[in-house]
Amino acid sequence: MPSGHSAWVLAQRRAVGARIQAAREHAHLSQFALAERCDVDHKAIHRIEYGTSDLSLGLLLRLARVLGVPLADLVQ
């Protein structure tokens, strides 16, 4: 994990990842299926869900669209 991130940023990243994971499970998608639909590697989905990766706005938008949820639900 990159150094210099405050504990708050890391906690928020994990919270967003948990919401993405919950939405993925609700949609009955595997990490592999979600990755394929978002055109990313399945390892990227794993890192996102566990809060170890920064997300771009573009990827967040693709995730929300594929998962069928408003972007706000993922980043609240």
C-alpha positions as CSV (number, residue, x, y, z in Angstrom):
1,M,0.0,0.0,0.0
2,P,1.4,3.4,-0.8
3,S,2.8,5.2,2.2
4,G,1.6,8.7,3.1
5,H,-2.2,7.9,3.1
6,S,-4.0,8.9,6.2
7,A,-5.9,6.3,8.2
8,W,-9.1,8.0,7.1
9,V,-8.3,7.5,3.4
10,L,-7.5,3.9,3.9
11,A,-10.7,3.3,5.9
12,Q,-12.8,5.0,3.2
13,R,-11.1,2.9,0.5
14,R,-12.0,-0.3,2.4
15,A,-15.6,0.9,2.9
16,V,-16.0,1.6,-0.8
17,G,-14.5,-1.8,-1.5
18,A,-16.9,-3.5,0.8
19,R,-19.9,-1.7,-0.9
20,I,-18.6,-2.8,-4.3
21,Q,-18.3,-6.4,-3.0
22,A,-21.8,-6.4,-1.5
23,A,-23.2,-5.0,-4.8
24,R,-21.3,-7.7,-6.8
25,E,-22.6,-10.5,-4.6
26,H,-26.1,-9.0,-4.8
27,A,-25.8,-9.1,-8.6
28,H,-24.6,-12.8,-8.3
29,L,-21.4,-12.0,-10.1
30,S,-18.0,-13.5,-9.4
31,Q,-14.9,-11.3,-9.3
32,F,-13.9,-12.8,-12.7
33,A,-17.3,-11.9,-14.3
34,L,-17.3,-8.4,-12.9
35,A,-13.7,-7.9,-14.1
36,E,-14.5,-9.1,-17.6
37,R,-17.5,-6.8,-17.8
38,C,-15.5,-3.8,-16.6
39,D,-12.5,-4.7,-18.9
40,V,-10.0,-5.1,-16.0
41,D,-8.0,-8.0,-14.6
42,H,-9.8,-10.0,-11.8
43,K,-6.9,-9.2,-9.5
44,A,-7.9,-5.5,-9.8
45,I,-11.4,-6.3,-8.5
46,H,-9.8,-8.2,-5.6
47,R,-7.6,-5.2,-4.7
48,I,-10.5,-2.8,-5.0
49,E,-12.8,-4.9,-2.7
50,Y,-10.0,-5.2,-0.1
51,G,-9.2,-1.5,-0.3
52,T,-5.6,-1.9,-1.5
53,S,-6.1,-0.1,-4.7
54,D,-7.0,3.5,-5.7
55,L,-9.9,3.7,-8.1
56,S,-10.2,6.0,-11.0
57,L,-13.5,7.8,-11.7
58,G,-13.8,5.9,-15.0
59,L,-13.6,2.5,-13.3
60,L,-16.0,3.6,-10.6
61,L,-18.5,4.6,-13.2
62,R,-18.1,1.3,-15.1
63,L,-18.5,-0.7,-11.9
64,A,-21.7,1.2,-11.0
65,R,-23.1,0.6,-14.5
66,V,-22.3,-3.1,-14.6
67,L,-23.6,-3.6,-11.0
68,G,-26.7,-1.7,-11.7
69,V,-26.3,0.7,-8.8
70,P,-26.0,4.5,-8.6
71,L,-22.4,5.7,-8.3
72,A,-23.4,7.4,-5.0
73,D,-24.3,4.1,-3.5
74,L,-20.7,2.9,-4.0
75,V,-19.0,6.0,-2.7
76,Q,-21.4,7.4,-0.1
